[in-house]
Every structure is written in C-alpha cells, then in structure tokens.
C-alpha cells in the first residue's frame, strides 16, 4: 500500500522529468546486467567466469547503479498531505502548496519506470513539474481526495492495476531477504564446498590440515559469496521476467491483476527454491 505516516499524510518521491529519465536508465541498466551477467556465468567457458570477475561484473552492473538510485531517491523524498483545499508537497528545503482548484486531474504513467507513478494535471492544461513516484497511484489519489478517472490508455490501465496489485502484497522486511539469500545460500554453498574439498584435498577437512584454518575459511567465503551472488542473479531473472509478464497480462485483463499477481508471486517462489534444488541435482546427478 502507499506508505502512510498518519491521517492523509503519505511519503513519496517527487522529482523533475530528467530525474525520472536517469532513474529509469539506472533501473534498466541493472536489469540488463542481471541477464547479461547470468548469461556469462552459464555460457562462458573459455575462460570461465571466476569469482573475482563475477564480483566486479556484479559491482559495476548491479551494485553501482543501485547505490546511485538510492542516493537520488533519498534526495527527492517528499511528504504529501491534504490541508483543506490545498495539496501540500513538502521537500527537504521547501514546501509546495497547490490549491485544489488548480488541479484538473491525475495522469498515471504509461510505463511503470523507474516505478509506478503519476503526473498532476493543472487547470491551465500543463503538468506539474514534479513527477510523483508512489507505490500505488490509485490509493494515493484516494488518500488525498483527488479526482480519479479510469485511464483511457491500455498502458495506463495495466500500470495502475499492476501497481495496485503489488501494493496489496505483504511488505518484505530485511529478515525476509536475509532468509531468502544469506540463509538459503548455506545449503548449496555447503554442498559445493564439500565436493571441492573432497576433490582437491581428499576429505572435508583436508585443506584445514594441509594449509591451516585461514586458508580453509577463505575458500569457504569464496564459495559462499559466489553462491549468494548467483542466487541474487537467479532471483533477478525470475523477478524481471515475472513483472514483465504480469504487466503484459494486465494489458489484456486489468481486472484480473490480483489473481495474476498471486500466481506470479507463487511462480517466483517456486521457481527460485525448487529451481535451485533442481539445478544442484542436475549438476551432481547429470
């Protein structure tokens, strides 16, 4: 749902058009990098993608743009509230008050990049310079009592329905991500590490007896870190493909967005956990 901090006050991002272009480019670059790095991990054999190369590729293609995105999002955070006949946007350094008679309506974004959002249409036929990025445009408009008309564009209907269905899902906390990646990674990392120890040193503790504890732990960290990155890439493949498929599905049947969202989330979870186990089984049994 739209983040609310009490009453009709909500948090959002409000930025000029150029910031939206930059954020969208960074998001697209991240998702392109997820697919490109994953393809290299699967297909590159001469030479293969080593852990140091994987870390560098992930840092440049995924981590760096993500950090830049978060900096921009922090810079353009805003608080919106309704004060009688006025819509108020509060930024870090100034406050923008818009009388309701100056507002003609809301125009949802056709493409939800970098995220769902909307433009405020003014009575003089122009748009407010600040574009509003919010998780659920429909809910945001309802909270502030702004006029809402069903978008005429198929793309807008799909984007609004997709955003509304996603906002209804339970919000993930840090421990959900920790379980999905850091904890779950222990299983495949332990299996791969054990196989490496038996092949290279003859037993599970062979490297420890031969090279010492520091070398043993360093090898474990390399395997564990590599598996965590691989899981992040694998989850990114499923998430990006699912979101695009849901958006396309909402173009044809926006009324089925909640059901499609539920199906998509189940597919993501099943594909991630069962898929990882299946890939491990193929590696050892194939």
Residue pairs with C-beta under 8 A, 6 or more apart in sequence:
1 135
1 136
1 139
1 167
1 168
2 10
2 12
2 134
2 135
2 136
2 139
2 140
2 143
2 167
3 10
3 11
3 12
3 135
4 10
4 11
4 143
5 11
5 79
7 81
8 81
8 82
8 143
8 144
8 145
9 79
9 80
9 81
10 79
10 80
10 81
10 134
10 140
10 143
10 144
11 77
11 78
11 79
11 80
12 77
12 78
12 79
12 80
12 132
12 133
12 134
12 140
13 73
13 76
13 77
13 78
13 117
13 132
13 133
13 134
14 76
14 78
14 80
14 89
14 91
14 130
14 131
14 132
14 133
15 23
15 72
15 76
15 130
15 131
15 133
16 129
16 130
16 131
17 129
17 131
19 72
19 76
19 131
20 113
20 114
20 117
20 131
20 133
22 72
23 69
23 72
23 73
23 113
23 114
24 113
24 114
26 65
26 66
26 68
26 69
26 72
26 114
27 65
27 69
27 113
27 114
27 115
28 113
29 61
29 65
30 61
30 62
30 65
30 66
30 69
31 236
31 240
32 61
33 57
33 58
33 60
33 61
33 62
33 65
34 61
34 62
34 233
34 236
34 237
34 240
35 237
35 240
36 61
37 54
37 57
37 58
37 61
37 62
37 233
38 233
38 234
38 236
38 237
40 49
40 57
41 49
41 54
41 230
41 233
49 57
51 222
51 225
51 226
54 226
54 229
55 225
55 229
58 229
58 232
58 233
62 232
62 236
69 114
75 92
76 91
77 92
78 89
78 90
78 91
78 130
79 89
79 90
80 87
80 88
80 89
80 90
80 132
80 140
80 144
81 87
81 88
81 90
81 144
82 88
82 143
82 144
82 145
83 97
85 99
85 100
85 101
86 97
86 98
86 99
86 100
87 97
87 98
87 100
87 103
87 120
87 144
87 146
88 95
88 96
88 97
88 98
89 95
89 96
89 97
89 98
89 130
90 96
96 130
98 120
98 128
101 123
102 122
102 123
102 124
103 120
103 121
103 122
103 123
103 146
103 147
104 121
104 122
104 123
104 125
105 121
105 146
105 147
105 149
106 118
106 119
106 120
106 121
106 137
106 141
106 146
106 147
106 148
106 149
107 118
107 119
107 120
107 121
107 127
107 151
107 156
108 116
108 117
108 118
108 137
108 151
108 156
108 159
108 160
109 116
109 117
109 118
109 119
109 131
109 137
109 156
109 159
110 153
110 155
110 156
110 159
111 155
111 159
112 159
112 162
112 163
112 247
114 133
115 133
115 135
116 133
116 134
116 135
116 136
116 137
116 159
116 160
116 162
116 163
117 131
117 132
117 133
117 134
117 137
118 131
118 132
118 134
118 137
118 140
118 141
119 127
119 128
119 131
119 132
120 127
120 128
120 130
120 132
121 127
121 128
122 128
132 140
134 140
135 163
135 166
135 167
136 163
136 164
136 166
136 167
137 160
137 163
137 164
138 148
138 160
138 163
138 164
139 164
139 167
141 147
141 148
142 148
150 157
151 157
151 160
154 251
155 251
157 250
157 251
157 254
158 247
158 248
158 250
158 251
158 254
159 247
159 250
160 254
161 250
161 254
161 255
161 257
162 243
162 246
162 247
162 250
162 257
162 261
164 257
165 246
165 250
165 257
165 258
165 260
165 261
166 261
168 258
168 261
169 261
169 265
180 231
180 235
180 272
181 228
181 231
181 232
181 235
182 228
184 231
184 273
184 276
185 224
185 227
185 228
185 231
186 224
188 227
188 231
188 276
188 280
189 220
189 223
189 224
189 226
189 227
189 228
191 280
191 284
192 223
192 227
193 219
193 220
193 223
193 224
194 204
195 284
196 219
196 223
197 203
197 204
197 205
197 206
197 207
197 219
198 204
198 206
200 206
200 207
201 207
201 210
205 216
207 215
207 216
207 219
208 215
208 216
231 276
234 272
234 275
234 276
235 268
235 272
238 267
238 268
238 271
238 272
238 275
239 268
242 264
242 265
242 267
242 268
243 264
245 264
246 257
246 260
246 261
246 264
249 256
249 260
250 256
250 257
250 260
253 260
